[in-house]
Structure formats: structure tokens, C-alpha cells
Amino acid sequence: MERFDVRRGLIKEVEGNGGLPILASEFFDNVEAISESSFSGSHGVMTSIEAKYYKGALVVDITNVPPNFDDPEAMKSAMDDRKRWTSFLDSATGYNSKQRGDKAKEWAKKASKSKSAISAAKHFMEMTDNISQEKKNTANQLISEIEVFLEDNENTKAAGRAEKLNKLFD
């Protein structure tokens, strides 16, 4: 399962033009609408494609089979399938390949910083005796919220709470 950030406003635009299944049918065969914002389908070496807009992102689960590497036509077809996939992602996310990569790094960095803030706060609270109980309670509440956000893949919200947690001990 992969997650791709979607440019602000694009989901409404896609849904206004018939939804994600209509967009997908421009690139793939055998597209079946699950809802206005999700579909399943296939095309060539991509034997199963399931995609949906979820919480402002495109979430996809794709199964690929390797082509016959000895057959030039099969390789050409597989390359065309990959181009279709990339073009679909460009249209469905509003970002090109480089931008999607940058967004993914940014997303992972937010999760990492959030986890680091939790670790640092817990370590600090263990090492110091002169922290008020009120401050510890606030820190533990923030830690709980961050952990829930991370579980729900809400890294931006987790990062915001992590900043508050860090400021609590500054």
C-alpha cells in the first residue's frame, strides 16, 4: 500500500469531472468504480490496481507481474504500462514524480520528528525530578495524541503536537 499527497483542491476537481474511476479509465483497462473516489482495475503488467482518495491523499495498492524479459514486445508493452501509471499518478495527485518523492520524504520526516519528540520528552521526564506533575500530565497527553495521529497516518497533525511537546520543555 502506497500513499501519495494530493495537491490542494484536486480531489474536488476530479470528483467534479466524474470521480477517480473516470480519471482512471483514461489510463487503464477494466476499471470498476467502487465509489466516486475509489476504483479497482488492471492494465498489462499491473494485474490489480486498487486506489482511493482518503484523508487528502491517494492511497493505492498495486500488484505487478514481471514481463517476459526475453520478448522485446513484452518489454515495450511493460514500459508503456509504467508510463500510463506515472501519467495517472501525475493526474490523480497534481504532482510530478519529483514532487511526489519530495512530498513522501516530507511526510516521513514529520513522522520521524514526532517519534523523536516523544522519545526526547520521555527521556527528559525520566532523568529530571524537578518537573511539575501538571507539566508531566500535559506532556503525557500530548504524547498520547501524537501516537494516535501517527497510527492514523496523520503525520502533519502529529508534527504539530510534537512542536508543542518540544516547547513544553524549552
ChimeraX attribute file (.defattr): number of C-alpha atoms within 10 A of each C-alpha:
attribute: neighborCount
match mode: 1-to-1
recipient: residues
	/A:1	9
	/A:2	11
	/A:3	18
	/A:4	20
	/A:5	23
	/A:6	23
	/A:7	14
	/A:8	12
	/A:9	10
	/A:10	15
	/A:11	22
	/A:12	11
	/A:13	11
	/A:14	19
	/A:15	15
	/A:16	11
	/A:17	11
	/A:18	12
	/A:19	20
	/A:20	24
	/A:21	24
	/A:22	19
	/A:23	18
	/A:24	27
	/A:25	17
	/A:26	12
	/A:27	17
	/A:28	20
	/A:29	12
	/A:30	13
	/A:31	20
	/A:32	16
	/A:33	17
	/A:34	14
	/A:35	12
	/A:36	16
	/A:37	20
	/A:38	21
	/A:39	23
	/A:40	21
	/A:41	20
	/A:42	21
	/A:43	19
	/A:44	17
	/A:45	18
	/A:46	18
	/A:47	12
	/A:48	17
	/A:49	19
	/A:50	18
	/A:51	23
	/A:52	21
	/A:53	22
	/A:54	15
	/A:55	12
	/A:56	15
	/A:57	18
	/A:58	21
	/A:59	17
	/A:60	19
	/A:61	13
	/A:62	15
	/A:63	13
	/A:64	13
	/A:65	11
	/A:66	10
	/A:67	17
	/A:68	11
	/A:69	11
	/A:70	8
	/A:71	10
	/A:72	11
	/A:73	12
	/A:74	16
	/A:75	15
	/A:76	12
	/A:77	15
	/A:78	21
	/A:79	14
	/A:80	14
	/A:81	18
	/A:82	15
	/A:83	13
	/A:84	17
	/A:85	17
	/A:86	15
	/A:87	16
	/A:88	18
	/A:89	19
	/A:90	16
	/A:91	16
	/A:92	23
	/A:93	23
	/A:94	17
	/A:95	18
	/A:96	14
	/A:97	12
	/A:98	9
	/A:99	14
	/A:100	20
	/A:101	14
	/A:102	14
	/A:103	16
	/A:104	16
	/A:105	11
	/A:106	14
	/A:107	19
	/A:108	14
	/A:109	15
	/A:110	21
	/A:111	23
	/A:112	15
	/A:113	16
	/A:114	28
	/A:115	19
	/A:116	14
	/A:117	21
	/A:118	21
	/A:119	12
	/A:120	15
	/A:121	21
	/A:122	15
	/A:123	11
	/A:124	13
	/A:125	16
	/A:126	10
	/A:127	9
	/A:128	8
	/A:129	8
	/A:130	7
	/A:131	12
	/A:132	9
	/A:133	9
	/A:134	9
	/A:135	13
	/A:136	16
	/A:137	11
	/A:138	14
	/A:139	22
	/A:140	17
	/A:141	12
	/A:142	20
	/A:143	23
	/A:144	14
	/A:145	16
	/A:146	26
	/A:147	19
	/A:148	15
	/A:149	19
	/A:150	20
	/A:151	11
	/A:152	11
	/A:153	15
	/A:154	17
	/A:155	24
	/A:156	18
	/A:157	17
	/A:158	27
	/A:159	23
	/A:160	13
	/A:161	21
	/A:162	26
	/A:163	14
	/A:164	14
	/A:165	23
	/A:166	16
	/A:167	9
	/A:168	14
	/A:169	14
	/A:170	5
